[in-house]
Amino acid sequence: MKIGCCISMLASTDTKIGDENARLFSDLGYDYLELPLAQIMALTDKDFTQILETIRDIGIPIEACNNFFPASQRITGDDVDLDKTLEYAGHAIDRAAKMGVKIIVLGSSGAKNIPEGFPYDRAKEQLITLLQGLQTIIAPLGITVVLEPLNKKESNFIVNASEGLAFAEEVNCNNIRLLVDYYHMRMEDESFKIIEIAGNNLQHVHIAAKNGRVFPKNGDGEDYAAFFTALKAIGYNARVSVEANSCDISSDAAAALDLLRKYS
């Protein structure tokens, strides 16, 4: 498996992208970076090109993006404008393709959460229609959009892997699949057996320790062995992105990489 990092959670600059840490992760031996697409979309063309060239010069690939839609781009509720959303998505996917991205994560709780009083079934229809529209954009580019189940403290829509899998199966598009996140699964006390049920619908993984959402490390009380056993049982051999907080990025990232290499 490839081990990467969602660097936006470690960002210290106003762009909130985290690219200032790209060289560190390259030097440590991480396989790839995962960048926040909504923040990438906020850049001017000049700034986007500069960040892209800087990371390319460092030599670590950008293989995934998280944070597909900003909160201002509603994808459920009465304010949804599907044409406008697909137009935004088209531009975002174009930038992702220029970065060499193969996976785009759709968690985006601010955009996706169902407004109070809005019917669940209608929100479901809106999301499925959007996903089917995205399929036509991403398929020719070889990009896959993965649904990210969050947890009830962060979202009210797709809050566990079982719900996410049901969506992916109902959409029934080759390039719309599922992500599982160790942290969110632990927050929801969800069994790792859902990984085996998902099978090849599972196309991307996030990981962090439950307590504090920090980098995994030895002795933190988590059962990473069981998680990776479930992944290996379905033949998963793709990407695992650390999505975590840190007060000591260099030390935490190095320790996490050693641990995850052992399990993967």
Contacts in CASP RR format, 6 or more apart in sequence:
PFRMAT RR
TARGET T0000
AUTHOR 0000-0000-0000
METHOD contacts of the structure
MODEL  1
MKIGCCISMLASTDTKIGDENARLFSDLGYDYLELPLAQIMALTDKDFTQ
ILETIRDIGIPIEACNNFFPASQRITGDDVDLDKTLEYAGHAIDRAAKMG
VKIIVLGSSGAKNIPEGFPYDRAKEQLITLLQGLQTIIAPLGITVVLEPL
NKKESNFIVNASEGLAFAEEVNCNNIRLLVDYYHMRMEDESFKIIEIAGN
NLQHVHIAAKNGRVFPKNGDGEDYAAFFTALKAIGYNARVSVEANSCDIS
SDAAAALDLLRKYS
1 231 0 8 1.000
1 236 0 8 1.000
1 237 0 8 1.000
1 238 0 8 1.000
1 239 0 8 1.000
1 240 0 8 1.000
1 264 0 8 1.000
2 31 0 8 1.000
2 32 0 8 1.000
2 63 0 8 1.000
2 238 0 8 1.000
2 239 0 8 1.000
2 240 0 8 1.000
3 30 0 8 1.000
3 31 0 8 1.000
3 239 0 8 1.000
3 240 0 8 1.000
3 241 0 8 1.000
3 242 0 8 1.000
3 257 0 8 1.000
3 260 0 8 1.000
3 261 0 8 1.000
3 264 0 8 1.000
4 25 0 8 1.000
4 30 0 8 1.000
4 31 0 8 1.000
4 32 0 8 1.000
4 33 0 8 1.000
4 34 0 8 1.000
4 63 0 8 1.000
4 239 0 8 1.000
4 240 0 8 1.000
4 241 0 8 1.000
4 242 0 8 1.000
5 25 0 8 1.000
5 30 0 8 1.000
5 33 0 8 1.000
5 34 0 8 1.000
5 241 0 8 1.000
5 242 0 8 1.000
5 243 0 8 1.000
5 253 0 8 1.000
6 34 0 8 1.000
6 36 0 8 1.000
6 66 0 8 1.000
6 206 0 8 1.000
6 241 0 8 1.000
6 242 0 8 1.000
6 243 0 8 1.000
6 244 0 8 1.000
7 17 0 8 1.000
7 18 0 8 1.000
7 19 0 8 1.000
7 21 0 8 1.000
7 22 0 8 1.000
7 25 0 8 1.000
7 33 0 8 1.000
7 34 0 8 1.000
7 35 0 8 1.000
8 16 0 8 1.000
8 17 0 8 1.000
8 18 0 8 1.000
8 35 0 8 1.000
8 36 0 8 1.000
8 39 0 8 1.000
8 66 0 8 1.000
8 67 0 8 1.000
9 243 0 8 1.000
9 244 0 8 1.000
9 245 0 8 1.000
10 18 0 8 1.000
10 21 0 8 1.000
10 245 0 8 1.000
10 246 0 8 1.000
10 249 0 8 1.000
11 17 0 8 1.000
11 18 0 8 1.000
11 20 0 8 1.000
11 21 0 8 1.000
12 18 0 8 1.000
12 20 0 8 1.000
13 19 0 8 1.000
13 20 0 8 1.000
15 39 0 8 1.000
15 42 0 8 1.000
15 43 0 8 1.000
15 47 0 8 1.000
16 36 0 8 1.000
16 39 0 8 1.000
17 35 0 8 1.000
17 36 0 8 1.000
17 39 0 8 1.000
17 40 0 8 1.000
17 51 0 8 1.000
18 35 0 8 1.000
19 35 0 8 1.000
19 51 0 8 1.000
19 54 0 8 1.000
19 55 0 8 1.000
21 249 0 8 1.000
22 33 0 8 1.000
22 54 0 8 1.000
22 55 0 8 1.000
22 58 0 8 1.000
22 60 0 8 1.000
23 58 0 8 1.000
24 249 0 8 1.000
24 250 0 8 1.000
24 253 0 8 1.000
25 33 0 8 1.000
25 60 0 8 1.000
25 253 0 8 1.000
26 58 0 8 1.000
26 59 0 8 1.000
26 60 0 8 1.000
28 250 0 8 1.000
28 253 0 8 1.000
28 254 0 8 1.000
28 257 0 8 1.000
29 257 0 8 1.000
30 60 0 8 1.000
30 253 0 8 1.000
30 257 0 8 1.000
31 60 0 8 1.000
31 61 0 8 1.000
31 63 0 8 1.000
31 239 0 8 1.000
32 60 0 8 1.000
32 61 0 8 1.000
32 62 0 8 1.000
32 63 0 8 1.000
32 64 0 8 1.000
32 239 0 8 1.000
33 55 0 8 1.000
33 60 0 8 1.000
33 61 0 8 1.000
33 62 0 8 1.000
33 63 0 8 1.000
33 64 0 8 1.000
34 62 0 8 1.000
34 63 0 8 1.000
34 64 0 8 1.000
34 65 0 8 1.000
34 66 0 8 1.000
34 103 0 8 1.000
34 105 0 8 1.000
34 241 0 8 1.000
34 243 0 8 1.000
35 62 0 8 1.000
35 64 0 8 1.000
35 65 0 8 1.000
35 66 0 8 1.000
35 99 0 8 1.000
36 65 0 8 1.000
36 66 0 8 1.000
36 67 0 8 1.000
37 65 0 8 1.000
37 66 0 8 1.000
37 67 0 8 1.000
37 68 0 8 1.000
37 92 0 8 1.000
37 95 0 8 1.000
37 96 0 8 1.000
37 104 0 8 1.000
38 67 0 8 1.000
38 68 0 8 1.000
38 69 0 8 1.000
38 70 0 8 1.000
38 92 0 8 1.000
38 108 0 8 1.000
39 67 0 8 1.000
40 48 0 8 1.000
40 51 0 8 1.000
40 65 0 8 1.000
40 92 0 8 1.000
40 95 0 8 1.000
40 96 0 8 1.000
40 99 0 8 1.000
41 70 0 8 1.000
41 88 0 8 1.000
41 91 0 8 1.000
41 92 0 8 1.000
41 95 0 8 1.000
42 70 0 8 1.000
43 51 0 8 1.000
48 95 0 8 1.000
52 62 0 8 1.000
52 98 0 8 1.000
52 99 0 8 1.000
55 62 0 8 1.000
61 100 0 8 1.000
62 99 0 8 1.000
62 100 0 8 1.000
62 101 0 8 1.000
63 100 0 8 1.000
63 101 0 8 1.000
63 102 0 8 1.000
63 103 0 8 1.000
63 239 0 8 1.000
64 101 0 8 1.000
64 102 0 8 1.000
64 103 0 8 1.000
64 104 0 8 1.000
64 105 0 8 1.000
64 204 0 8 1.000
64 239 0 8 1.000
64 241 0 8 1.000
65 96 0 8 1.000
65 99 0 8 1.000
65 101 0 8 1.000
65 103 0 8 1.000
65 104 0 8 1.000
65 105 0 8 1.000
66 105 0 8 1.000
66 107 0 8 1.000
66 148 0 8 1.000
66 206 0 8 1.000
66 241 0 8 1.000
66 243 0 8 1.000
67 105 0 8 1.000
67 107 0 8 1.000
67 108 0 8 1.000
68 89 0 8 1.000
68 92 0 8 1.000
68 104 0 8 1.000
68 105 0 8 1.000
68 106 0 8 1.000
68 107 0 8 1.000
68 108 0 8 1.000
68 145 0 8 1.000
69 75 0 8 1.000
69 85 0 8 1.000
69 88 0 8 1.000
69 89 0 8 1.000
69 106 0 8 1.000
69 108 0 8 1.000
69 110 0 8 1.000
69 111 0 8 1.000
69 112 0 8 1.000
70 108 0 8 1.000
70 111 0 8 1.000
71 108 0 8 1.000
71 110 0 8 1.000
71 111 0 8 1.000
72 111 0 8 1.000
73 84 0 8 1.000
73 85 0 8 1.000
73 88 0 8 1.000
73 111 0 8 1.000
74 80 0 8 1.000
74 81 0 8 1.000
74 85 0 8 1.000
74 111 0 8 1.000
75 85 0 8 1.000
75 108 0 8 1.000
75 111 0 8 1.000
75 112 0 8 1.000
75 126 0 8 1.000
75 127 0 8 1.000
75 130 0 8 1.000
76 111 0 8 1.000
76 112 0 8 1.000
76 113 0 8 1.000
76 114 0 8 1.000
76 115 0 8 1.000
76 118 0 8 1.000
76 123 0 8 1.000
76 126 0 8 1.000
76 127 0 8 1.000
76 157 0 8 1.000
77 114 0 8 1.000
77 115 0 8 1.000
77 118 0 8 1.000
77 122 0 8 1.000
77 123 0 8 1.000
77 126 0 8 1.000
78 115 0 8 1.000
78 118 0 8 1.000
80 126 0 8 1.000
82 126 0 8 1.000
82 129 0 8 1.000
82 130 0 8 1.000
85 130 0 8 1.000
86 130 0 8 1.000
86 133 0 8 1.000
86 134 0 8 1.000
86 137 0 8 1.000
89 134 0 8 1.000
89 137 0 8 1.000
90 137 0 8 1.000
92 104 0 8 1.000
93 104 0 8 1.000
93 134 0 8 1.000
93 137 0 8 1.000
93 138 0 8 1.000
93 141 0 8 1.000
93 143 0 8 1.000
96 104 0 8 1.000
96 143 0 8 1.000
97 141 0 8 1.000
97 143 0 8 1.000
101 143 0 8 1.000
102 142 0 8 1.000
102 143 0 8 1.000
102 144 0 8 1.000
103 143 0 8 1.000
103 144 0 8 1.000
103 145 0 8 1.000
103 146 0 8 1.000
103 203 0 8 1.000
103 204 0 8 1.000
103 239 0 8 1.000
104 138 0 8 1.000
104 143 0 8 1.000
104 144 0 8 1.000
104 145 0 8 1.000
104 146 0 8 1.000
105 145 0 8 1.000
105 146 0 8 1.000
105 148 0 8 1.000
105 179 0 8 1.000
105 204 0 8 1.000
105 206 0 8 1.000
106 112 0 8 1.000
106 145 0 8 1.000
106 146 0 8 1.000
106 147 0 8 1.000
106 148 0 8 1.000
107 147 0 8 1.000
107 148 0 8 1.000
107 150 0 8 1.000
107 155 0 8 1.000
107 158 0 8 1.000
109 150 0 8 1.000
109 154 0 8 1.000
109 155 0 8 1.000
109 157 0 8 1.000
112 127 0 8 1.000
112 155 0 8 1.000
112 157 0 8 1.000
112 158 0 8 1.000
113 155 0 8 1.000
113 156 0 8 1.000
113 157 0 8 1.000
114 120 0 8 1.000
114 123 0 8 1.000
114 156 0 8 1.000
114 157 0 8 1.000
120 157 0 8 1.000
123 157 0 8 1.000
124 167 0 8 1.000
127 157 0 8 1.000
127 167 0 8 1.000
128 167 0 8 1.000
128 170 0 8 1.000
128 171 0 8 1.000
131 145 0 8 1.000
131 147 0 8 1.000
131 167 0 8 1.000
131 171 0 8 1.000
131 173 0 8 1.000
131 176 0 8 1.000
132 171 0 8 1.000
132 173 0 8 1.000
132 176 0 8 1.000
134 145 0 8 1.000
134 175 0 8 1.000
134 176 0 8 1.000
135 171 0 8 1.000
135 173 0 8 1.000
135 174 0 8 1.000
135 175 0 8 1.000
135 176 0 8 1.000
138 144 0 8 1.000
138 145 0 8 1.000
138 175 0 8 1.000
139 173 0 8 1.000
139 174 0 8 1.000
139 175 0 8 1.000
142 175 0 8 1.000
143 175 0 8 1.000
144 175 0 8 1.000
144 176 0 8 1.000
144 177 0 8 1.000
144 203 0 8 1.000
144 204 0 8 1.000
145 175 0 8 1.000
145 176 0 8 1.000
145 177 0 8 1.000
146 176 0 8 1.000
146 177 0 8 1.000
146 178 0 8 1.000
146 179 0 8 1.000
146 203 0 8 1.000
146 204 0 8 1.000
147 158 0 8 1.000
147 164 0 8 1.000
147 167 0 8 1.000
147 168 0 8 1.000
147 176 0 8 1.000
147 177 0 8 1.000
147 178 0 8 1.000
147 179 0 8 1.000
148 158 0 8 1.000
148 179 0 8 1.000
148 181 0 8 1.000
148 184 0 8 1.000
148 206 0 8 1.000
149 158 0 8 1.000
149 159 0 8 1.000
149 160 0 8 1.000
149 161 0 8 1.000
149 163 0 8 1.000
149 164 0 8 1.000
149 178 0 8 1.000
149 179 0 8 1.000
149 180 0 8 1.000
149 181 0 8 1.000
149 184 0 8 1.000
149 188 0 8 1.000
150 158 0 8 1.000
150 159 0 8 1.000
150 181 0 8 1.000
150 184 0 8 1.000
151 159 0 8 1.000
151 160 0 8 1.000
151 184 0 8 1.000
151 187 0 8 1.000
151 188 0 8 1.000
152 159 0 8 1.000
152 187 0 8 1.000
152 188 0 8 1.000
153 187 0 8 1.000
154 184 0 8 1.000
158 164 0 8 1.000
158 167 0 8 1.000
159 188 0 8 1.000
160 184 0 8 1.000
160 185 0 8 1.000
160 188 0 8 1.000
160 190 0 8 1.000
160 194 0 8 1.000
161 178 0 8 1.000
161 180 0 8 1.000
161 185 0 8 1.000
161 190 0 8 1.000
161 194 0 8 1.000
161 195 0 8 1.000
161 198 0 8 1.000
162 190 0 8 1.000
162 194 0 8 1.000
164 178 0 8 1.000
165 178 0 8 1.000
165 194 0 8 1.000
165 197 0 8 1.000
165 198 0 8 1.000
165 201 0 8 1.000
168 176 0 8 1.000
168 177 0 8 1.000
168 178 0 8 1.000
168 201 0 8 1.000
169 201 0 8 1.000
177 201 0 8 1.000
177 202 0 8 1.000
177 203 0 8 1.000
177 204 0 8 1.000
178 198 0 8 1.000
178 201 0 8 1.000
178 202 0 8 1.000
178 203 0 8 1.000
178 204 0 8 1.000
179 202 0 8 1.000
179 203 0 8 1.000
179 204 0 8 1.000
179 205 0 8 1.000
179 206 0 8 1.000
180 194 0 8 1.000
180 195 0 8 1.000
180 198 0 8 1.000
180 202 0 8 1.000
180 205 0 8 1.000
180 206 0 8 1.000
181 205 0 8 1.000
181 206 0 8 1.000
181 207 0 8 1.000
181 208 0 8 1.000
181 243 0 8 1.000
182 205 0 8 1.000
182 206 0 8 1.000
182 207 0 8 1.000
182 208 0 8 1.000
182 222 0 8 1.000
182 224 0 8 1.000
182 227 0 8 1.000
183 206 0 8 1.000
183 207 0 8 1.000
183 208 0 8 1.000
183 209 0 8 1.000
183 210 0 8 1.000
183 213 0 8 1.000
183 243 0 8 1.000
183 244 0 8 1.000
184 206 0 8 1.000
185 192 0 8 1.000
185 194 0 8 1.000
186 210 0 8 1.000
186 222 0 8 1.000
187 210 0 8 1.000
192 226 0 8 1.000
192 227 0 8 1.000
192 229 0 8 1.000
192 230 0 8 1.000
193 230 0 8 1.000
195 202 0 8 1.000
195 227 0 8 1.000
195 230 0 8 1.000
195 231 0 8 1.000
195 233 0 8 1.000
195 234 0 8 1.000
195 236 0 8 1.000
196 230 0 8 1.000
196 233 0 8 1.000
196 234 0 8 1.000
198 234 0 8 1.000
199 234 0 8 1.000
200 234 0 8 1.000
202 231 0 8 1.000
202 234 0 8 1.000
202 236 0 8 1.000
203 238 0 8 1.000
204 238 0 8 1.000
204 239 0 8 1.000
204 241 0 8 1.000
205 231 0 8 1.000
205 236 0 8 1.000
205 238 0 8 1.000
205 239 0 8 1.000
205 240 0 8 1.000
205 241 0 8 1.000
206 240 0 8 1.000
206 241 0 8 1.000
206 242 0 8 1.000
206 243 0 8 1.000
207 216 0 8 1.000
207 224 0 8 1.000
207 227 0 8 1.000
207 240 0 8 1.000
207 241 0 8 1.000
207 242 0 8 1.000
207 243 0 8 1.000
207 244 0 8 1.000
207 260 0 8 1.000
208 214 0 8 1.000
208 215 0 8 1.000
208 216 0 8 1.000
208 242 0 8 1.000
208 243 0 8 1.000
208 244 0 8 1.000
208 245 0 8 1.000
209 215 0 8 1.000
209 216 0 8 1.000
209 217 0 8 1.000
209 220 0 8 1.000
209 221 0 8 1.000
209 222 0 8 1.000
209 244 0 8 1.000
210 222 0 8 1.000
211 220 0 8 1.000
212 245 0 8 1.000
213 243 0 8 1.000
213 244 0 8 1.000
213 245 0 8 1.000
214 220 0 8 1.000
214 244 0 8 1.000
214 245 0 8 1.000
214 246 0 8 1.000
214 252 0 8 1.000
215 242 0 8 1.000
215 244 0 8 1.000
215 246 0 8 1.000
215 252 0 8 1.000
215 253 0 8 1.000
215 255 0 8 1.000
215 256 0 8 1.000
216 222 0 8 1.000
216 224 0 8 1.000
216 242 0 8 1.000
216 244 0 8 1.000
216 256 0 8 1.000
216 259 0 8 1.000
216 260 0 8 1.000
217 252 0 8 1.000
217 255 0 8 1.000
217 256 0 8 1.000
217 259 0 8 1.000
218 255 0 8 1.000
218 259 0 8 1.000
224 259 0 8 1.000
224 260 0 8 1.000
224 263 0 8 1.000
225 263 0 8 1.000
227 263 0 8 1.000
228 263 0 8 1.000
228 264 0 8 1.000
240 260 0 8 1.000
240 264 0 8 1.000
242 253 0 8 1.000
242 256 0 8 1.000
242 260 0 8 1.000
244 252 0 8 1.000
244 256 0 8 1.000
246 252 0 8 1.000
246 253 0 8 1.000
END
